[in-house]
Amino acid sequence: MRQLVRQAKIIGTGSYLPEKILTNKYLESIVNTNDKWIYDNLGIKERRIAAPNEATSDLGSVAGMEAIKNAGLTPMDVDLIIVATSTPDRLVPSTACIVQDKTGAYNAVCFDLAAVCSGFLYGMSVACQYIASGVYDNVVVIGADTFSRITDWRRRDCVFFGDGAGAAVLSHADDSEGFLAFRLYSDGRGRNIFTVPAGGSELPASSLTVKNRQHFYQMNGKAVYDTATKVLPEVILEVLNDSGIAVDDVKYLIPHQPGINILKDTARIIGLPFRKVKTNMHMYANTSAGTIPILLDEVNRAGDIDKGDIILFAAVGSGWTYGASVIKWA
């Protein structure tokens, strides 16, 4: 569905990465893989792992506070908190409510959003609707995941993910700046390509599900690659067309970090020089909903984005969920 969005912009960013580093070399010692294959095919050298006492809300709270400070606001200025996560602290309450308590943003309405790696992109779209309608003024969107908690370290696909959180504060903009367009899609036929089989109402936790290791994610890597390299170029070109922006006018693509070869193929198909594609997966791997906001915060704090720059966001996640958006930086 085409969604043209006006009058919303990003006014602050923040991020948080746990201290513990897990290298490819270490993973060589516990599973049948090697550093060269991981780096050549995925672009990953290491990833961060949350400490035993760090939950998703802890990562998200720090990232959210950093974004609030960067925006020049206080927690009590926040009207809405959206936490995009696939690894919530608990089934109930929402991780967003826990983040609210940890940050002191008690004026905010809070809820979680589940779209896996596309979660932050979906969250920004929701925030834009609230801002455009005038319901809320300042919305904090947080992408936070601790995939190390649902990773089976006996499987070769344990190399893909790391833990981390990023956040952005969205607020009102004038008609000449901010988000220009979103394109979001879902396809439930892909629900078994990347999944955690047990722990929900379909297959509640039991001694058998624990024994069968069904509380860890399971992934068909080839299907992820094939789908991502098909849908990402399509949705990016659609959102550029919606907003009347040419590929040559794009300053940066700030994408989800699904693997270096997926991003290289996507850039080649849409005709975007790869030097304009921002990545950090060599340091952090795939942090799921945290990927885009962590990368955005790095680019923003480095001073690499100027007023008026055209920035693309794009992501694909389990579900399937996927989408893209374009913003004129304010």
N, C-alpha and C positions, 0 to 999 in steps of 0.2 A: 504494500500500500504506500502510495506517495504521501509524504508528510513534509510540507513546507513549514519551516519554523522561523519566526522572527522575534526580535526583542528579548533575546537571551544571550548571555555571553559568559565566559569563564573569567572570574576576577581573582582567583587564587588557586594554588596547587600545593600538594604535599605528598610525602611518601615515607615509608618505613620498611627497611629490610632487616631481618634478624641477623645477629652477629655470626652465628655458626655457618661455616662454609663447607660444603661437601663437593669434592672434586671428582672429575671423571676417573682419575687415577685410583681414588678410593673405591669407586664402584667397580672397577676392574677386579678388585679383590673379593667381591661378594657375589657378582653375577657374571654371566658369560657375555661380556661386552668389552670394548676397548676405547680409549680416549680418542684415537684417530677417527674411528667410525662415527662416534657421537659428534665430534666437531665438524667433520666433513659433511655429514648428512643433516645435522640439526643446528649447528652453529653454537653449541653449548660447550663450555669448558668447566663450569662450576655452577652451583646453585646454593641458595640460602635455606637453612632449616630452622624452624621456630624452636625455641627452648621448651623443655617440658612444661614450664609454667606459663608459656605464652599461647593464648588462644587467639582465634581469628579476631575477636573483638579488641584484643590488646594491640594487634598490628593496626587494625582499622582506626582505633582511637588516636594513636600517635599520628598516623597519616592525616586524619581528619583535623586534628588540632593544628598541625603544620599548615594545612590549607586555609584554615580559618585565620591564622595569624598572617599568612601571606596575603590574604584578602583585606587585611586591616580591620577585621571584625572581632567580636568576642563570641564565645559560645552562646550567650543569650540572644545574639542577633540572628541565630539560625532558626528558620521556620520549618524546615523539613530535612530529615536525614534518610537517605536511601543507601542501604548497604547491599551491594551485589556480591553474592558469595555462593559457593557450592559446598562450603565446609563450615557451616554455622557452628557457633559454640554449642548450641542445644537445638533440639527440634522445636521447643518453645521455651522462653519467649524468643522473639526475633533478635538477631544479633544487633540490629539497629537500635533496639531499646537498651541493650547492654552498653552499646557505644554511647548512647545518650547519657547514661548514668556515669560512665567513666570520664566523659568530657564535660559534664555539667550543662549540656545544652537543653535545659528543661522546658524551654518554650517550643521545642521542635516536635512535630509529628514524625513518627518513625516507622519504617517497614523495610523488610528485606525483599530482594528481587533475585529470582533464580533463572539465569540464562547462561550459566557456566562461563566460558571464555568471552562470550558476547555481553556479559552482564553489565559492565560499566557503560558500554555504548547504549544499551537499552535504558540504563538508569539515567543517562544524560538526556535521552529523548523524553522520558517521563518528567524529568525536572523542567525541561523546556516548556512542556504543556502547562504545568502549574504556573510557571512564571508568565508565559504568554497570556494566560487567562486572568492574571492578576490575583490569583488565590494566595501565592506566596512570593516573597521578595528574595530571600536568600536560601538556597538549597545546597546542602552538602551531599555530593555523590561519592561514595567510597566503594572501591573494588578491593576486596581482601580475600585471600585464600591461604589455607595451610594444607596443601595437598600432601605434604609429607605424612599427615595423619591417616590418609586413605590410600597410601602407596604400598603395594606389596613388594618389598625389597628383595624378594626371591625371583621376580620377573625382570626380563630385559627392558621392559618399557618403564622401569623405575627411573630411567635417565631423563625423562621428559620434563618433569615438574620441579618447581621450587616454591618457597613460601615468600609472601610479601604483600604489601598493601599500598595503594595510592588513592588520592582523593582530589576532588576539585570542588570549588565553590562556584555555583552559577547564580547570576543575578540579572537584573534588567539591563537592556541595551537599547540604543536608538536603532532606527531602521537601517542605518548604513553600516552596521557592524554585527558581530556575533554569528550565531548559527544560521546557515542559509538553507540547509535541507538535511533530512534524514531519509534513509531507506532501510527498513527492517523486514526480515523474513524469518519464517519458521517452517520446518518440515519434520513432523513427528515420525515419518517413516524411517528416520535415522536414529530412533531412540535407543537402539541396541548397539550402535557402533561404538559409542563411548558411554559407559554406564557404571554405576555402583548397584549391583543387583539387590542387595539386602539392606534392611534397616528402615524401610518405609512400610506402608500399609499392604503393599503387594506381597512382600516377603519379610515379615517382622523378624527382629533379632531373635535368635535361638542358639542353643549349643551347636546345632547342625550348621547354621549359616556361618558361625564363627569357625567351626572346624573346616568348612569348605572354603574359607577365606573369601566370602562373598561380600564383605564390607569394604573391600578395596576396589579401586576402579579397574575396569577392564576395557581395553581399547583395541580396535582394528586400525593399526597405523596406516596401512595402505589406503583404506577407505577414507580416512581423514585427509590424507594428501590429495587423493583424487577429487574429493568434494571441494576442499579448500581452493585448489587451483582452478576450479570451474566457477564457483559462486563468488569468490572475492573479486576477480576482475569484472564480472558482470555487474555486481552491485556498486562497485566504485564508479564505473562508467555511467551507470544510471543516476547516481547522486550528483555527479558532475554535470550531467545533462540537465537535471532538475534545476540546478542553481546557475546554469549558464557559464560555468567555469571550464576553461580548457585545461588539459593535462599539463601543458607547458606553464600555466600560471600557478601551479601548485608549488609551494615552498617546501613542504615536507609531507610525507605520509607517515603518520604515527600509528602503527598497527598493533594488534594483538601479536604475540610472539609464538606462532605455531611451529616454527622451524625455518631455518634460513633458506632452504631450497623452495619452500612454498612462497616466501616473500620475493625471492629472486624471479620465480616464474610469474608471479602476479605483476611485478613491476615490468617485466618484459612484455607481457600480454597487453598491458594498458599503455605502454610506451613511456613509462616514467623512468628516468635514469636512477639506477640503484643508489647512487650517492644521496638521493633525496629521501630514501627510506631509512627511518631511524630504527635502530635495533640495540638491544642490550642483553640479548639472550645468552651471550658468551659469559656474562657474569651471573645472571639470575635464572636462566632457563625460562620455562613457561610458568608464570605465576597466575595463570587463569584470569580471573576478573581483575587482578592487580596489574596486568601487563601494560595496558594503555595508560592508566594514570601514573604509574611509576615512571614510565618513559616520558610522558608529558611533563612531569615535574622536573626531571633531569634536564630536558630541553629548555623549559621555561627558566629555571634557575641559572642555567648557563648563559642566559641572555641571547639565545639563538633564535628567538621569535620576536619580530618587530610588529608594531601596530600596522594593520592592513594586510599582513601575510595571510595567504590562503593555506590552511592546514586540513589535511584529510585524516579521518579516523576510519579504521576498518577492522572487523573481527569475524571469526567463525567459531562456533562452539557446539557442544553436544546438544542434541535435540531433534534435528539440527536447529541451531539459531545462527543467524548471520546478518550483517548489515554494514552500512557505511554512513558517514556524515561529513559535512564540510563546514568549516567555520572561517569567517574573516576575523582575524585576531584583533581584539580591542585593547 
